Amino acid sequence: MELSPPTTPIPAAISIENPLWNHLSWRRERHPAAIWLRGKDYIYIMTIAEFNSTLNQNEPPVSLNPLLMALWYDAKGDWKKSHEIVQDIDTKEAALIHAYLHRKEGDDWNADYWYQRAGTKRTNHSIEEEWDSLVARFIS
């Protein structure tokens, strides 16, 4: 049975804590910007370029998951709001953004603590490269 995407995608980003996450299957060979849900409906996944284009807006897209929301606020210069978002999420992914934020503010000791919580070590990449890497990781 050949599946084809609906003509209008549902604009949304997937949350890693979404209970549907385990029921999703990737069908990239059919439609690279979609996650198929049980073979019928799908949720549109924003590309990195689309995410970056939202930085021209005054408010973040409502469909962003909390991790991307934190990175959005950071890119807009609101470190405090970004930090408030990730400090309340107890996952390795949030710890990685938390580490990045403390590294960005120059608090290497605190950053290293959060990198350890994320199960990794501080990168030697620039802050800008790390931000790009985080966006790429959490948008896909």
Secondary structure, 3 states (H helix, E strand, C coil): CCCCCCCCCEECCCCCCCHHHHHEEECCCCCCCEEEECCCEEEECCCHHHHHHHHHCCCCCCCCCHHHHHHHHHHCCCHHHHHHHHHCCCCHHHHHHHHHHHHHCCCHHHHHHHHHHHCCCCCCCCHHHHHHHHHHHHHC
